Amino acid sequence: MKIDRVVLTGATGFIGSAVLRELCRPREERGDAFAIRVVGRRPPAGMSGVGPLVDAGHAGADEWADADLADPRSLAGVCDGADVLLHLAALVAADEESCVAVNVRGTEALTAETVRAGVGRSVHLSTAAVYGLGPFRGIAVDEVVPAPVSPASRTRLAGEAHALAAGASVLRPGLVLGAGDRWAVPALAELLCAVPALWDGGRARTSVTAVEDLARLIACTGLTGALPGGRIWHAGHPEPVTLAALVAAPAREGIVAAPERTLPPADCREELRSSGTRANSRQFSLFAEDFWFDSREVWRVAGCPPGPGPLDRLAGSAQWYRDLFKGRAAR
């Protein structure tokens, strides 16, 4: 299938901005050419106005479509003339109704636009958080019944149904690391401040992906169509990482302090409760218990190398994390 235009939502977000960079790699490197239509409430940095745009530093013509997933009427026509939709936008918030408006009704309206416009291929970004509380140890897609526990994960699961009905490939990553990550490593750092120990000896294993590798997978999936549509795929790195390794890597980069003791889980939870931290037991469980999913198939079927691993790539984003924590400490 010849691709003339790709529609991208979520381009100003953590993962979406990485995918936009991946799509905009120089034409001589990619060997192909297509327009990128970015859909959102505000243009990414370096882009302004409406119509054909150039992303600074990249040799690619982009289009900006002003629309809001919370307002389904604003999505009319955003997929016209498109061959591929990469739907990466989502709302992660505590308010259920706001999440419903964006993650469910917005996704429903957007996928209806793909059907109306005859978009041939779409990729929908979800999350492994739809499974709810673990532990999970190497499970296949839907080997257990999803049981989401937050408004964001409940509504993202509901949004998946609309994407699947329209023939999308749905990706469920676990933790995602890299420049722009304001949740995974920051949450780990906050938990380590509250409970400065290697929890349960650091044995727990977690599905983790570097944002640049996930971006490559999303772009590859959209541009090649290698993944059959209408299916869900786990999108972590094929090899889960242990908690011990997940703590050691940022500690080596000076991002977090390396703990000097170990504690059993019950003692950790008691110390967490008495610490006064904003972090909760559910977040603690995500790191301290097994939370990994069999992700080997997606990379193999997509024909996309998974990369060396998220912790091997952490050095490249270490300064971004250090600056983030320095800024938070200064406030």
N, C-alpha and C positions, 0 to 999 in steps of 0.2 A: 504494500500500500504506500503510495507516494504521500508524504506529509508536507503540506503547505502552511499549516497553521496549528500551533499548540496553544490551548487555553490553560492558564495556570491560576489557581486560587491559593491564597496564603503566602504570597511571594514576599511579604514583609515580615514573616515569622521566622522562627529558628530553622526549621527544616525547609520551608518553602524558599527562603533566600538562598540556601545552599543548592536547591534544585535549580533555581533561576541561574545561578553562576554556572552550574553544570550544563544547562541548556545553551548558555551564551558563550561557551568556549569557542575560540576562533574557528572560523569556517574551514581553514586549511587543515586544522587538527581534526575536526569532526568529519569533514568530507561531505557535509550535507548543508542544506540551507532551508530555513522555514521561519515564518514570523511567529513571534511569541506574544500572545495577548494576555496581559496580566489583569486579573479581575480583583477589585477590592475597593475599600473606602478611601485609601490614600496610596499614592504611587510609591514604589520603592525609592531609596536614595538614588539620586542621579536621574530620576524620571519625573516629568511633570507634564501637565496638560492632557489633552485627549488626542488620540490618533497615532500615527507612526512616530516612534520615539527611538532613541539610541541609548542603550545602557552604557554609561561611561566605562571606557576601557575594553569594550567588547564590540566585535564587528557584526552586530546583529540588529535588525530593525524590529522594534517591539511596539505593541499597541497597548494603550491603557483603557480599560473599561471601568467606569465608575459604577459600582454596584455594592449592595449590602445583603449578605445572606439572611439577615434578620428581616429584610423587606423583599419577599419573593417577587413582587412586581418589578423591582429594579433589575432582576436577572434576565428579563425578556431580551432576547437577541444576543446575549453574551457569547453564545456558542455558534452563532451563524458563521458559516464558512470554515469551521474548524474540523480538523481530522482527529485530534487527540485532546482529551480533557485530563488534566492532572489536578485532582481536587484535594488540596492539602490543608485547607483552612478549617479550623474548628475553634469552638469556644470552650475554654477550661475555666469554669467559674463555679461558685457555690450555689448560685441561684438556678433552680431547676428550670423555671420558665424561660429564662434567657438562653439556657443551653438547648432547650427544646426548639426555640425559635431559630437558632443558627444551625445546630447539628442535626436536627430532624427535619423541620419544615424547610429550612434553607437548602439542605441536601436534596430533599424531595423535589423542590422547584428546579434546582440546578440539573438534576438528572433528567427531569422532564424536558428541559431545554436540549439536552444531548440527544434525546430520542426525537424531538421535533426537528432539530437541525441535522439529523443524520450523522452525528459524530460517530466515527467507526471504532474508537478505542478509548477507554478511560481507566484511570487508576485512582483509587480512593484510599486515602491514608486514614487508618484507624489506630488502635492501640491495644497492646496485650492487657491493659488494665481492665478490658471488658470481662476478663475471666474472674475478677474479684480477688478475694483473699486466697493465698496459697496454703501450704506449699504446693508447687508444681515442679515436676521433675521430668523434663524432656518430653512433654506431651505433644501429640500431633494436633493439628487444627481440629477444634471442637471435640477432642477426646473427652473433655469434661464440658459440662453445660456452663456457658458463661453466666456469671452471677455478679455483675458490676455493683459497686457499693457507693459510688459518688454520682452526682448529677451529670458531670462531664462524661464519665464512662458509660452510664446508662443511656444517655442520649446518643453517644457515638455508636453504641451497639445498635440502637434503633435506626440511626442513619445508614449503617451498613446495609440494612435490608433494602433500602431504596436504591443504593448503588448496585447491589447484586442483581436486583430485578432488572436494572438497565444494562447488565452485562459487564460491569466493572470488575477489574482485579482489585481486591481489597487486601491491603497490607497491614499487618499488626506487628509493629516493632515493640520491643521492651524499652529499656532505658536507652537514651540517645545522648552521646557525649560530643563535645566540640564547642568551638566559639559560637556564642549565642545561647548556650544551655543555661537557663536560669532555674532549672528544677533539679536535675539528677545530682550533679556534683554539689551544688549549693545545699540540697537537702542532706546529702551525706555529711557535708561539713558541719551543718547545724546539729545533726544527730551525734557526731563525734564530740562536739563541744559539750553536749548534754550528758553523754555517756562515753567518756574518753577511754575506751577499751576496745579490744578486738572481740567482738560479740561472738560467743560460742566458738571461739578459736578461729573465726573467719572461714568456716567450712561451707557456708551457704554458697550456692551458685546462682548466677543471674544472667539473663539474656541482655546483652548490651550491643550497641552498634555505634560506630563513629558516624557523625552526621554526613561527612563527605562520602562514605560508602553507601549509606542509605540513599543519599541523593543520586549516586550513580545507578543504584538499583531502580529507583523510581523513573529516572530519565530513560534508562535502558528498556524498562517495561513499557513505557509509553511509546517510545520511538520504534521499537522492534516488534512489539506485539507477541513476544516470545511466550508470555504467560497466558494460558487460556483464561478468558473472561468469565465472570459469574462465579468466581471462586475466591476463597479466603486463603491467605498465605502468611505464615509467620516470617518476620523480617528482621530477626536478630542476626548477629554474627553466628556462624555455625557452631563455634566453640563458646560455651558459656564461660564466664569468668567467676572466680571465687571472690568472696568478700575480702579475703586477705589480700588478693592481688588488686582488687578495686580500691582498697585503701592505700596500698603501698605505692601505686603508680602516681597519684596526685601528691602523696607525701614526698616522693623523690623530687617532684617539681616545686616543692615549697607551697603547694596550694592548701594542704591540710596538715595538721600535726600528726605524726605517727604515734599511735597509742602504745603504751609500754606495759600494758597488762591485758589479761583476758578475763571475761566474765561469762558465767552461764546465762542462758536466756532469761530466766526468772529474775535474776539479780539485775540484768540490764533493764528490764521493763520497770522494775521498782525504782531504779535510779532515774529512768526517763520520767516517770510520773512525778518524782520529787524535784526535778530539775527546773521546772518553770518554763521550759522551752515551748515554742509554738508547735514544734514537730510532734506528731501524734503516733500512737502505737501502730496504726495502719502503715504509715510511712516507714517506721522501724521494721515492720515485718517484711516489707518489700526488699530490704537489704539483708536482713538477718536470717531470713528463711529462703529455701530454694524457690526461685521464681524464674524458671527457664523453660524454653519451648523449642521443640525440634524445628530448626530453621534451615536445615540443609537443602531441602527440596527447592526452595525459591531461587537460590543462587544457581543451582544446577540447571533448572529448567529455563531460567532467564538467560543462561550463558554469560553471567556477569560474575567475575571473580570477587569474592567477598573481601579481599584486602587482608592486610597482615593482622588485623584485630584492633579493637577500639583503644586498648591501653597502649599499643605501640604508636598510635597516632596522637596520644595525649600531649606529647611534648609540643606539638604544633599549635595547640590551643592553650598551653599553660599560662602564657602571659595574659591572655584574655581573661582567664579565671582569676589570676592574681590581681589584675586591675579591677575586676568586678568586686572582689572581696575588699580591696583597699577602699573603693568608693563607698561600699556599705559601712565599713568601719568609720569612715569620715563623717557620715551623716548623724 
